[in-house]
């Protein structure tokens, strides 16, 4: 019998990628698909963990002796799912010592609503669900595990688009109305590769502080303008400006010039440059351009976004 169930939304970061780490104002959109976590009693001792993908296929399972969590955080290879899970559970218990304090018989099942390689927040939705289960602050748990700005945690908790920024390293969240009249002209195209955000962040961190501060101001202004755009042409122009600023900052050509130079609509990278989804503008028939190049996962705005 299921005792508790938790659910968190996925996320897409529309503006201020990288710069959101240093206080830039970001526009972030919760996605319709997310991840659930259910907890129930088990006949076996310890914690039985099972993770299902979007097709309900089990991609990970583990049996965990809860006494392990009383030891210091695992120093194992955190690219291994079990080591990462132990780290998350141990960090949650360190924040709330009552969490999993008894060696009870527990069964946990997580279920993703999107493919694991889509970059919509398989980690952030897990962190938020575990934090809710453990009755702790999810931002504190994020800091002890994956790190990052926390915008993805905010998306996990909100059912509307949000403005997000860090002030004194604390999240400031404002729900906003972002339902442009031209939303039928916005699509999300998957690039068939997973971006390692941590590697990209290291490169970003090498930028001079003064240069970052200038970009933070510009990107924050653009974020506000993008929210207020009333026409597709204005929206596209703002996206192009945003791409140019990040391209200069990261010393990486924009994705459009690298991969799709002859596409007539606008293209913007989302999140970590080089992988996951891009946002493109155009008509439905224009999406054949991407299919012909082998990018078959193309999702309309209203199908993707809450």
C-alpha positions in Angstrom: 0.0 0.0 0.0 1.5 3.4 -1.1 1.9 5.6 2.0 3.3 8.8 0.4 3.6 10.1 -3.2 5.5 13.2 -4.4 5.7 14.8 -7.8 8.0 17.5 -9.3 7.9 19.3 -12.6 10.7 19.2 -15.2 12.3 22.5 -16.3 13.6 24.5 -19.2 15.8 27.5 -18.7 14.9 30.1 -21.4 17.2 32.9 -20.5 20.3 33.7 -18.4 22.0 30.3 -18.7 25.3 30.2 -16.7 24.8 33.9 -15.6 21.9 32.8 -13.3 24.6 31.3 -11.1 25.8 34.9 -10.4 22.5 36.7 -9.9 21.2 37.3 -13.4 17.4 37.4 -13.8 16.3 34.2 -15.6 13.0 33.1 -17.2 12.4 29.5 -16.5 9.5 27.3 -17.6 8.1 24.2 -15.7 7.4 21.4 -18.1 4.3 19.2 -18.3 6.3 16.1 -17.7 8.2 15.5 -14.5 9.0 12.7 -12.0 7.1 11.0 -9.3 8.4 9.3 -6.1 6.2 6.9 -4.1 7.0 5.4 -0.7 5.4 2.3 0.8 6.2 -0.4 3.3 8.1 -3.5 2.3 8.4 -7.1 3.5 12.2 -6.9 3.2 14.5 -5.1 5.6 16.2 -1.9 4.5 15.3 0.3 1.6 14.4 -1.2 -1.8 14.8 1.4 -4.5 13.4 1.1 -8.1 13.6 3.7 -10.8 11.4 3.5 -13.9 11.8 5.4 -17.2 9.0 7.0 -19.2 8.1 3.6 -20.7 7.8 2.1 -17.2 11.0 0.1 -17.8 13.2 -0.4 -14.8 16.6 1.3 -15.5 17.9 1.2 -11.9 17.3 -0.7 -8.7 19.2 -1.0 -5.5 18.9 -2.5 -2.0 20.3 -0.1 0.6 21.2 -0.9 4.2 20.0 2.2 6.0 22.8 1.9 8.5 25.1 3.0 5.6 23.7 6.4 5.8 25.0 7.0 9.3 28.6 6.9 7.9 30.2 9.9 6.2 29.0 10.8 2.7 30.2 8.3 0.1 33.4 9.2 -1.7 32.6 6.7 -4.5 32.3 7.6 -8.2 29.2 9.8 -8.2 28.6 9.1 -11.9 27.4 5.7 -10.6 23.6 5.9 -9.9 23.8 4.0 -6.5 26.7 6.2 -5.2 24.8 9.3 -6.2 21.6 8.0 -4.6 23.5 7.2 -1.3 24.9 10.7 -1.4 21.5 12.3 -1.7 19.9 10.1 1.0 22.9 10.6 3.4 22.8 14.4 2.8 19.1 14.5 3.5 19.6 12.6 6.7 22.4 14.9 7.7 20.0 17.9 7.3 17.2 16.0 9.1 18.6 13.3 11.4 15.1 11.8 11.9 14.8 11.0 8.2 15.3 7.2 7.7 16.6 7.0 11.2 15.0 3.7 11.8 16.0 0.6 9.9 12.5 0.1 8.6 11.2 -1.9 5.7 10.7 0.6 2.9 10.1 0.4 -0.8 10.6 3.5 -3.0 9.7 3.8 -6.7 10.5 6.7 -8.9 9.0 7.2 -12.4 10.1 9.6 -15.0 7.6 11.2 -17.4 10.3 12.0 -20.0 13.4 10.3 -21.5 16.4 10.4 -19.2 18.6 12.0 -21.9 16.2 15.0 -22.5 17.8 17.2 -19.8 14.5 18.2 -18.3 15.6 17.6 -14.8 15.9 14.0 -13.8 18.2 15.1 -11.0 16.4 18.2 -9.9 13.0 16.4 -9.7 14.6 13.7 -7.7 16.2 16.2 -5.3 12.9 18.0 -4.8 11.0 14.8 -4.3 13.5 13.4 -1.7 13.5 16.8 0.1 9.7 16.8 0.4 9.8 13.2 1.6 12.5 14.1 4.1 10.7 17.3 5.1 13.8 19.5 4.4 14.7 22.5 2.3 15.3 21.2 -1.3 17.8 24.1 -2.0 19.8 22.9 1.0 19.8 19.4 -0.3 20.8 20.6 -3.8 23.7 22.5 -2.3 24.9 19.4 -0.5 24.7 17.2 -3.7 24.6 18.5 -7.3 25.0 22.3 -6.6 23.8 24.9 -9.1 21.6 28.0 -9.1 18.4 26.2 -8.0 16.2 27.5 -10.8 15.4 23.8 -11.6 14.2 23.3 -8.0 11.9 26.3 -8.3 10.5 24.9 -11.5 9.9 21.6 -9.8 7.7 23.4 -7.3 5.8 25.9 -9.4 3.1 25.3 -12.0 3.6 28.6 -13.8 6.6 30.3 -15.6 8.9 32.0 -13.2 11.4 34.8 -12.9 14.3 33.5 -10.9 17.4 35.0 -9.5 19.8 34.6 -6.6 20.1 37.5 -4.1 22.8 36.9 -1.4 22.9 33.3 -2.7 19.2 32.8 -1.8 16.5 32.1 -4.4 14.1 34.8 -5.3 11.1 33.5 -7.3 8.3 35.4 -9.0 5.5 33.6 -10.9 5.0 35.4 -14.3 2.5 35.2 -17.2 4.3 33.9 -20.3 1.8 32.8 -22.8 2.7 34.6 -26.0 0.2 34.9 -28.8 2.9 33.4 -31.1 3.4 30.3 -28.9 2.3 28.1 -31.9 5.5 29.4 -33.5 7.8 28.1 -30.7 9.2 24.6 -30.8 11.8 22.6 -28.8 14.2 20.4 -30.7 16.4 17.8 -29.0 20.0 17.7 -30.2 20.4 14.0 -29.5 23.1 14.5 -27.0 23.3 15.1 -23.2 25.2 18.1 -22.1 27.5 17.8 -19.0 26.5 21.0 -17.3 29.2 20.8 -14.6 31.9 20.8 -17.3 30.4 23.9 -19.0 30.1 25.7 -15.7 33.8 25.2 -15.1 34.6 27.0 -18.4 32.1 29.8 -17.5 33.8 30.3 -14.1 37.1 31.3 -15.8 35.6 34.6 -16.9 36.7 37.9 -15.3 34.3 39.1 -12.7 33.9 42.6 -14.3 33.0 41.0 -17.7 30.4 38.9 -15.9 28.8 41.8 -14.2 28.3 43.7 -17.4 26.7 40.6 -19.0 24.5 40.0 -15.9 23.0 43.5 -16.3 22.4 43.0 -20.1 20.9 39.6 -19.8 18.6 40.6 -16.9 17.3 43.4 -19.1 16.8 41.0 -22.0 14.9 38.6 -19.8 12.4 41.2 -18.9 12.1 42.3 -22.6 11.6 38.7 -23.7 8.7 38.3 -21.2 7.1 41.4 -22.6 7.6 40.7 -26.3 4.3 41.1 -28.2 5.3 40.0 -31.6 7.2 37.0 -33.0 9.7 39.4 -34.8 10.5 41.2 -31.5 10.8 37.9 -29.7 13.2 36.5 -32.3 15.3 39.7 -32.3 15.7 39.5 -28.5 16.7 35.8 -28.7 19.4 36.6 -31.2 20.8 39.3 -28.9 20.8 36.9 -26.0 22.7 34.3 -28.1 25.3 36.9 -29.2 26.0 37.9 -25.6 26.5 34.3 -24.4 28.5 33.5 -27.5 31.0 36.3 -26.7 31.1 35.3 -23.0 31.7 31.6 -23.6 33.8 32.0 -26.7 31.5 29.5 -28.4 29.7 30.1 -31.7 25.9 30.2 -31.4 24.2 26.9 -32.2 22.5 28.3 -35.2 25.8 29.3 -36.9 27.4 26.0 -35.9 24.7 23.5 -36.9 21.8 25.3 -38.7 23.1 28.4 -40.5 20.6 28.2 -43.3 17.5 27.9 -41.0 15.4 31.0 -41.5 13.9 31.2 -38.0 15.6 32.0 -34.7 17.4 29.3 -32.7 18.4 29.6 -29.0 20.4 27.3 -26.8 18.8 26.3 -23.5 20.6 25.5 -20.3 24.1 24.2 -21.1 25.3 25.1 -24.5 26.0 22.1 -26.7 23.3 19.6 -25.7 19.8 18.8 -24.7 17.1 21.1 -26.2 17.2 24.2 -28.3 14.3 26.6 -28.8 13.4 27.4 -32.4 10.8 29.6 -34.0 8.9 29.0 -37.2 5.9 27.3 -38.7 5.0 23.6 -38.2 6.1 22.9 -41.8 9.5 24.5 -41.1 10.3 21.8 -38.6 10.9 19.4 -41.6 14.3 21.1 -41.8 15.4 19.6 -38.5 13.8 16.2 -39.3 15.8 16.1 -42.5 19.0 16.6 -40.5 18.2 13.7 -38.2 16.7 15.6 -35.3 13.4 13.9 -34.9 12.3 15.0 -31.4 10.5 18.2 -32.1 8.0 19.3 -29.4 5.5 22.2 -29.8 5.5 24.8 -27.0 2.0 24.0 -25.7 2.8 20.3 -25.6 6.0 20.8 -23.6 5.2 23.7 -21.2 2.7 23.8 -18.3 
